[in-house]
Amino acid sequence: MLALKTENLGKRYTLHHQRHYRIYDMLGDWVARAKRRIRHPFIERSKPKDEEEFWALRNLSIDVEQGERVAFVGHNGAGKSTLLKLLSRITAPTEGRIGLKGRVASLLEVGTGFHPDLTGRENIYLNAAILGMKSWEIRKNFDAIVDFAEVEQFLDTPIKRYSSGMSVRLAFAIAAHLNSEILIVDEVLAVGDMEFQKKCMGKMDEISHKEGRTILFVSHNMGAVLQLCNRVICLEKGNMIMDTRNVVEGVQQYMASTQKGTNDAEWNNPGDQYENEYFKPLRIGLYGSDGNIKLASVKHDDDLYVEIEGIVKKPTPKLCVGYALYTLEGTRLYWTYQNDQVNSPDEVPMLEGHVRLRSRIPLEVLNLGEKRVELEVQIYRDNWLVGPGQNKAPSVSFRMEGPVTPSPYNVLQRGGAMAINAGWTLKGE
């Protein structure tokens, strides 16, 4: 049974490009246009040169079965949020049709449906009513909503004093307890902390499997997509370019497309990037034991080294230079810095001037597939110089190939991020 059907769905916006005018030029143009309209009222008016049509979605036809958990993925601007707004009836399509079976609960933006001056208690009633809950349903689910959101202490505090994470917790709790057939969730869950994200994923998994609800999910967290969804639809520039029920393959294809142009084995600073007063990175690359750059795939018994070259401008014990290793789906496996070995015979001094750092990647514990090495530089517990939350860090990548172990029974990729040959012995009586 279909829960959702779209036919040739499209959404067009008009972009206005501001031109710089002097005030009397603007007034003169307006008067001239008004005169032309009076003299020739039936002449078709051409679009102003400062207006442009933009199709956020075009010719989108999707059938979603009841109980499916569909992830919409794509780059920023691909049309994912526009699609969810159309399905939530927040905005109307320019063309095409949408068919929905059952009630829809949506969680699209932080604070949507909340009044900032009302308390958490009052907003539960307001937001639940907007979503279509009857008053008896709200009373029945009130305690469960408060419990799930963990906001009992702040229940009589105005929402405007809530953090964005608290607002998201409350909004999701309301949407999850609405007896709806379709739950629409945008990437707003990324605002919450890790513990609450796990709680939300568990709740969505529960209502999908046990209650048969349909979930439409937008996220840049591929780990969440792999955990929750059984179908992946990829959008690009408003068009659907992939629709697959093989979620692993779909995620890998999407992640591979995001790494185009960044999957080389060496990155060199063009000259003016990542300037700061402590450390300027010049190069990061992947090399074999012979010192040559590694462009091909690697196996568990190979040697692979990360080399980082840069200039120490202002030495400090708090300077951390290293890298983080990620899977293709974006899961961070580990990170390491040059000062992990402080107060040991292998300590690496970071003196002023040119430095070249080298670290071996433990290939023997890695699972198969694409891996990404991202440069990280920070002043410990102070600020990031290169890395997460600051700007897109330089990265290089490699591919692990099998077999996982020498055994003929374990030649394919295992589940999980690691593939460790731990070693086994037979213990006597």
N, C-alpha and C positions, 0 to 999 in steps of 0.2 A: 504493500500500500504506500502510495506517495505521500510524503509530508510536505514537500516543496517542489514546485515546478515553475521554472522561468522560461519564457519564450522570447528570443530576440531582444533581450533586455538592454536598454541603453539609457545613459544619463549624460546630458549635455549641459555645460556651463558656458557662460559668456565672460571672457576675461577682459577687463578694462585696463589698458596700459596708459598710465598717466603721462600726459605731455606737459611740458613746461611752457606756460603762457604768462604774459603780462595781463593784468586784470582787464585792461581796455580791449586787448585782443580777444579774450574770452567773451566779453560782452558783445563785441562786434560780430563774432562768429554766431553767437546765439541769435542776434537780431537778423542776420542774413538768412539763417536756416528758417526762422519764423516767417520771414517774408516769402521764401520759396514755398513753404507749406500752405500759406494762404493763397498764393497765386496758382499753385498746382497741387490741389488737395488729393487728386487721384493718381498721381505719379508714384510708382513704387519707390520707397526710400531706400537708398543704399546704406549699408552698415558704415558707421563712422570708422575711419582708419585706425582709431585707437581701440577698437573692439575686435576680439578674436574668439572664435568658437573652439571649445575644448571638450572632447568626449572623454569623460572619466571612465565610462563603460560603454561597450558597443557589441551588439549581436551576441549576448550571453544567454545560452540555453543550458539549463541544468535541471536534472531530475534527482531528487534526494529521497531515498526510501525512509520510512518510519524507523526510528531507532539507530540510524546511521550517525556516526561521529565524524563530521567532515572538517578538515583543516583547510583554510584558505591561506596560501602563502604567496609571497611575492615581494619585490623590492618596494621601498617607500614610493607612493604615487602610483602603484599598480592598479588601484581601484578597489582594494579589499574593504576598507572602511566605508566607501561609498556604497558598495554592495550591501553591507550589513545595515546601513541606514535605510536603503530602499526596502529591504526585507522587514525591517522594524517599523516601516510606514512613517519614518521621521521625515522623509522627503519622497516626492513622487517621481516616477521614471519619466523620461522624455519620450521613450518609445518602448514597445514590448509589453508583456503581461507577466504578473506574478500570481501564482496560486499557492496559498498556504492552508493546511488543514490543521485546525486547532488553535489554541491560545499560544501567544508568543511572549516570552520574557527575554528582555535584552539588557545587557550591561556593556555600554559602549564607551562612556567617558566618565572620569571622576566627577561625582557630584550631580550627574544627570538625574533629574527628578527630585532633587533635594532643595529645600528652601533654607538658605544659610541662617536665617534668624529663628527658625524653629528648632526645637530640641531633637535629640535622637529619637525619643519616643514618638513625638509628633510626626517626624519625618518617616518613621516606619509606616504609620497609618496613611500618610499622604502618598508616599512612593508606592506602597502596596496597592492602594486604590487606583493610582494611575496605571499600574500594570494589569489591573482587572480583578484584583482580589475582592471578594465580598467581605463585609464587615465581620461576619462570623468566622470566615477563614483567617482573617488577620488576628482576631482574638485567639483562635485555636493555635496558630503558629507563632504567636508573639514571643513566648518564652524560648522556643527553639531558635528563632531568628536572633534574639539577643545572645543566647548561649553560643551560637555558631560564630557570631561577629565578635564576641568577647569585648563588648562595650558596656556591660552592665553598670560599671562605675561611672560612666559618662552619659548615661541614658537621658538625664535631664539637663545636659549641657547643650547649648546651641551648636548646630553642625559647623558653623563658621570657625569654631574653635577646635574642630577635629583636624588631625593630620590627614594628608591624602590617603595614607594607608588605612586609617580608621574608616574613612568614608568609603573606600573600596570594599573593606570587609563588610560593612553594613549593607551596601548596595548589593553585593553578591549574595549575602545571606537572605535578603528579601527575594531576589530573583530565583534562588535555588529552592526556596520553600513555596514558590507559586506553583500551583498545580497546572503547569503549562505543558503542552505537547512538544514545543520547540524552545530551546534555550540558545540565545545568541550571545556570544562572549567575544569582545574585542580584546586587544593586547593590554587592556587596562590592568589586568591581573599582575603585570610586571611591576606595578607600583607596590604591591604587598611584599612582606618579608618572605623568606624561603619557607618558613614553617606554615604560613598561611597559604602560600601557593600550593604546597603539598596537600593541605587540607581541602582546598578548592578542587584540585585534580581528583582527589579521592571522592569528593561529593559528586562531581560530574560523572565520574566512572560509575558510581553507584546508581544515579538516577537514569543513566543510559542503559546499563545492563539489567537492573532489577525492575525499573519502571518503564523501559522501552521508549524513553524520550529521545528526540532528535537534538543533536548538538552541532551548532555551526560555530567554529572556533577560528579566530585569527590570532596568530602568535609568531614572533620571530624566534621563539625558544623551540628549537627542533627536538630537544629532549622531551618537552611536554607534548609535542605533536606525536612523537613515537609512542609515548606512554598512553595517550588517550584515544587517538583517532584511528579509524579503520579506512579512511579515504583521504587523499590529498588532491586538492585542485590548486593549480598554480596560475596566477594572473600576471600579465605583463602589458603595461600600457592600455589597460581596460579590456584586454582580450584574454580568453582562456587558452593557455598553451600546453597544459597538461592536466589530465584527469585520470588518476590511477587508484586502485584499491590495494596495490602493493606499496604500503606506506614507507617501508625502508628504502625501496628503490626510488620512490618519489622524493623523499627527503634528500637522498644522495644526489639525485639529478639537480634539485634546486640548489643545494649547497655548492655543488660543482659550478653552477652558473654564477653564484655570487663570488666565487674565487677567481673568475676569469681575469687574467692580467696580474694576479697576485700570487700565483703558484710557482714562481721561479724558485730556484735553489739559492739565490743570492740577491740581496737588496743593497744598493749603494745610495748614500745620501747625495741628492743632486747639488747640495751646497748650502742651502739656506733653511732646511727643515729642522724642527726640534731644537731650536736655539734656546739655551737657558744658561744660567750662571755656573752650573755644576758640571754637567757632562753632555757633550755633543756626540751622538752616535754617527759613525761614518759608514759602517757596514755590518750586516749580519748575513751569515751563509751557512750552508750545510756541506760538509766535506768528509771524505773518506780518510782512512788511516794514512794514505799516501799523500794527503794534503790537497788532492785534486777535488774540484767541486763535484757534488753528487747530483746528477740530473735524473738518473734512472731510479727505478724502484729498489727497495732494500728488503732483506730477509732477516730473520731472527739472529743468524750467526754472522751478520755483517757488522762492521764498525762504522758508526756515524757520529760526527762531532758537530756541535754548534760553535761557530766562531763569531765573536762580537768585537768590533774594532771601534775605537772612539778616542776622544780627547777629554781628559780630566782637567777641568778648568779651576775648580775650587775643591780640593780634597776635604772630605769629612767622613768620620766613621759611619755616619748614617746613610751614606750613598750606597744604594742597592742597584746593581746592574745584572740583569739576567734575562730569563725567558720563561714563557708559559707554553705548555704543550696542550693542544686542543684536538678533539676528534672533529670529523667533518661536520657533525651535527652541532658542534659548539660546546660540548662538554669539556671542561678543563680537567685534564688528568693530573697535572702537577705543575708547580712552578719552582724555580730555583734561582738563587742569586750568588754572586761571587763571594759574599761574606757569610755564606753558610758554614765556612770552615774557619771562622775566627777562633783564635786561641788553640789552633792545631798546627802540626808541622806543615800542613798543606795550605796554610793561610795565604790568601792572595792580596798583597798590598796594593792600594789604589793611590799611587803618588801622582803628583801633577804632571801632565804631559800626555803623550801618546801611549795607549794601552791596547793589547790584543788579548782577549780572554777566550778560553776554550773549555768546552764541557761535553762529555760523552752522553749521548742519548741511550737509555737502557732498552734497546730494541727487543731484548729477550722476554720482556714482560708485556709487550704491546700486542693488541689484537690487530687483525688485518684491516686494510682500508686506508683512506686518506688521513693524514695528520698535518696539523698546522703549528708552526713554531712562531710565536709572537714575541717581539722584543718588549721588555719591561724595564723601566728605570724609574726609581722613586727615591725620595728622601724619607727614610723610615718614619712612619706615623706622622708625616708632615704633608707632603704633596707629591702627586705623580708628575714626573717629567715626561715620560713616554709610557703610555699604557692605558688600561681601562678607565673610562670616565673622563679622559683628557682629550684625546683625539685618536684617529685611526692609527694604530701602531703599525710599524713595518712588520711584515711577516713573510715567511718562506714555508714551503711545504714539501712533503715526501709521501710516498705510498708504501705501506707494508704489504708484502706478498707472502703467501703461504709456502709450505704447510705450517700450521700452528706448532705441531710437534713432529718428531720423526715417525710417530706411530701411524700406520695405515688406517687406523680407526678415527683419527682426528685431523683430517686434512683440510676441513672447511672452517670458516670463521665461526667462532664460538660467540654465544651471547655475552654481553657485558663489554666494558671498555678495555679490560685487560685479558691476556691469554697467557697464563703462567704455567710453565712446566715445573711444578713444585717438587717433583721427585718422590718416589714411593718405594717403600721397603716392606718386606714381609716379616712381621714380628712373630717369633716363636711362642709356643705355649709357656 
